[in-house]
């Protein structure tokens, strides 16, 4: 189950501001300034309330837009409480979309603004929600720390509603730790508090938590009773987001009861609603669950298709446990289909993911063992100290000063050696651990700089042989009037804008398994069909180029709505033979050479903004593709190349990107 996010309405403070603010502004501003402030606040309040309505309906993208616009106004008006509210709601949107890092950062921002206005209710809410994120990611100590911060404020405010929510979340942690007794006591306490203040809607997650607890104990009848009660409340309050989770849990219940037909019905319903709400987490979970059912029913190819899609979604969210389930499904499916090489691939991946899941548990066990060892050493040291004191006393009584001194020196020397040896051992262990971390970091960095096969060859041999490729697809992009547009931006804004564009380009290259070569100023260069030849490299490069133009076009619209400068871009593609290899020994770089590269550059420089310009060689390779439309441009004079035949390429039916 997911931790509950606390969402509140700041009604009392809003009424107070509406009464006091006009008089305060009248004292320090002109009548014009007063009216402008009131108008701005009214507009911001309206946008904020619209965002709340859309958030309640699960229309996250539009809700986010309203919150961002209201945030800008509240920020200009120095309204710290409402600025904190906007950051909090933006974080909630990101949380529901599975973007946990963005959610956590926005909750941090809300905490800063709530502290400036001493708004304790908001502070409590944001601390609780950060705990929810840590809780979901499995970092239970940090989750509990955030919940304690929230509870301290909630008790000061005597806010029973938020105390109940936080208590429920702590019950969820005990549920994950398999401590069902503690989980049940916290869930029941939360339920009791909600019932005492007549709040029914929050009971949905409490009942869902009790149902999931019963499910893990195989108490199916009790689980079903709690899930159905939760579903009744969901229908009453029309909470579509929680409906996805409860429907999925009902599917899981019937799956465990081996009633696969009913389970499939609930999984499908959960998937449809999750997809509609852009709830990627449950879209992934339901897709994989359906794939597992199809695999059990012998529908092998359908199962493979579902589990691959679920794996793609889970990988995007970086949820390791869900990725492992998808890999297990794919392993079983490919094994049933007698495709042993594919089955082995996913079996190995499944074990790697399982190792990753166990890594944190192993780390915690090691830390616990070290703590117990330190306690044991302290105990031994205390016993040794007591023994020496007794010996010293006997020696003083017997007046054997010399023997006593020798024993003291010997004892001190032994302890010094023991401490030195223990310190050395501890240092060695820590050094090895740090070296492994640095090695892993270097490995990751090397794979970011070079293609994986090239990086492996460099590590193994210390050098990389240059390679010839008979048919490689080369792409160049360049921003038109870059200098003029850049002059309208600050250096920080310019770097940020270029970074946003190139980051999107990198993701597109990764999507189509193409290789980014380098960036030169505002130019971006990529290649397909290397370091491994690919028969579909040319087609993939065209699709990638079209997506890049789509991104720039949408980015321009987005920037123009914010009155920000935007870039236009030319793209050119050519296909032909090239040579690839590594240049230099310091700050080395994987690069390509050949006349093909120069011709691709001419395709870009002779292109048109928002178009993809290709050479005749490229056209001849893809002219029979049914999804593509070509516009012959004729022979165009290219610098240093003479007249070259060129074509514009686009997708049929105004499709903006290859699905």
Secondary structure as the mmCIF struct_conf table of DSSP 4:
data_model
#
loop_
_struct_conf.conf_type_id
_struct_conf.id
_struct_conf.beg_label_comp_id
_struct_conf.beg_label_asym_id
_struct_conf.beg_label_seq_id
_struct_conf.end_label_comp_id
_struct_conf.end_label_asym_id
_struct_conf.end_label_seq_id
HELX_LH_PP_P HELX_LH_PP_P1 UNK A 2 UNK A 6
HELX_RH_AL_P HELX_RH_AL_P1 UNK A 11 UNK A 28
BEND BEND1 UNK A 29 UNK A 29
HELX_RH_AL_P HELX_RH_AL_P2 UNK A 31 UNK A 56
TURN_TY1_P TURN_TY1_P1 UNK A 57 UNK A 58
HELX_RH_AL_P HELX_RH_AL_P3 UNK A 60 UNK A 76
TURN_TY1_P TURN_TY1_P2 UNK A 77 UNK A 78
HELX_RH_AL_P HELX_RH_AL_P4 UNK A 80 UNK A 96
TURN_TY1_P TURN_TY1_P3 UNK A 97 UNK A 98
HELX_RH_AL_P HELX_RH_AL_P5 UNK A 100 UNK A 117
TURN_TY1_P TURN_TY1_P4 UNK A 118 UNK A 118
HELX_RH_AL_P HELX_RH_AL_P6 UNK A 120 UNK A 136
TURN_TY1_P TURN_TY1_P5 UNK A 137 UNK A 138
HELX_RH_AL_P HELX_RH_AL_P7 UNK A 140 UNK A 157
TURN_TY1_P TURN_TY1_P6 UNK A 158 UNK A 158
HELX_RH_AL_P HELX_RH_AL_P8 UNK A 160 UNK A 176
TURN_TY1_P TURN_TY1_P7 UNK A 177 UNK A 178
HELX_RH_AL_P HELX_RH_AL_P9 UNK A 180 UNK A 196
TURN_TY1_P TURN_TY1_P8 UNK A 197 UNK A 198
TURN_TY1_P TURN_TY1_P9 UNK A 201 UNK A 202
HELX_RH_AL_P HELX_RH_AL_P10 UNK A 203 UNK A 216
TURN_TY1_P TURN_TY1_P10 UNK A 217 UNK A 218
HELX_RH_AL_P HELX_RH_AL_P11 UNK A 220 UNK A 237
TURN_TY1_P TURN_TY1_P11 UNK A 238 UNK A 238
HELX_RH_AL_P HELX_RH_AL_P12 UNK A 240 UNK A 256
TURN_TY1_P TURN_TY1_P12 UNK A 257 UNK A 258
HELX_RH_AL_P HELX_RH_AL_P13 UNK A 260 UNK A 276
TURN_TY1_P TURN_TY1_P13 UNK A 277 UNK A 278
HELX_RH_AL_P HELX_RH_AL_P14 UNK A 280 UNK A 296
TURN_TY1_P TURN_TY1_P14 UNK A 297 UNK A 298
HELX_RH_AL_P HELX_RH_AL_P15 UNK A 300 UNK A 317
TURN_TY1_P TURN_TY1_P15 UNK A 318 UNK A 318
HELX_RH_AL_P HELX_RH_AL_P16 UNK A 320 UNK A 336
TURN_TY1_P TURN_TY1_P16 UNK A 337 UNK A 338
HELX_RH_AL_P HELX_RH_AL_P17 UNK A 340 UNK A 398
TURN_TY1_P TURN_TY1_P17 UNK A 399 UNK A 399
HELX_RH_AL_P HELX_RH_AL_P18 UNK A 401 UNK A 449
BEND BEND2 UNK A 450 UNK A 450
HELX_RH_AL_P HELX_RH_AL_P19 UNK A 452 UNK A 461
BEND BEND3 UNK A 462 UNK A 463
STRN STRN1 UNK A 467 UNK A 480
TURN_TY1_P TURN_TY1_P18 UNK A 481 UNK A 481
HELX_RH_AL_P HELX_RH_AL_P20 UNK A 482 UNK A 486
TURN_TY1_P TURN_TY1_P19 UNK A 487 UNK A 488
BEND BEND4 UNK A 489 UNK A 489
HELX_RH_AL_P HELX_RH_AL_P21 UNK A 491 UNK A 511
TURN_TY1_P TURN_TY1_P20 UNK A 512 UNK A 513
STRN STRN2 UNK A 515 UNK A 520
TURN_TY1_P TURN_TY1_P21 UNK A 521 UNK A 522
STRN STRN3 UNK A 523 UNK A 528
BEND BEND5 UNK A 529 UNK A 529
BEND BEND6 UNK A 531 UNK A 532
TURN_TY1_P TURN_TY1_P22 UNK A 535 UNK A 536
HELX_RH_AL_P HELX_RH_AL_P22 UNK A 537 UNK A 561
TURN_TY1_P TURN_TY1_P23 UNK A 562 UNK A 563
STRN STRN4 UNK A 568 UNK A 583
BEND BEND7 UNK A 585 UNK A 587
STRN STRN5 UNK A 589 UNK A 593
BEND BEND8 UNK A 594 UNK A 594
HELX_RH_AL_P HELX_RH_AL_P23 UNK A 595 UNK A 605
TURN_TY1_P TURN_TY1_P24 UNK A 606 UNK A 606
TURN_TY1_P TURN_TY1_P25 UNK A 609 UNK A 610
STRN STRN6 UNK A 612 UNK A 615
HELX_RH_AL_P HELX_RH_AL_P24 UNK A 616 UNK A 622
TURN_TY1_P TURN_TY1_P26 UNK A 623 UNK A 624
TURN_TY1_P TURN_TY1_P27 UNK A 626 UNK A 627
STRN STRN7 UNK A 628 UNK A 638
TURN_TY1_P TURN_TY1_P28 UNK A 639 UNK A 641
STRN STRN8 UNK A 642 UNK A 651
HELX_RH_3T_P HELX_RH_3T_P1 UNK A 652 UNK A 654
BEND BEND9 UNK A 657 UNK A 657
#
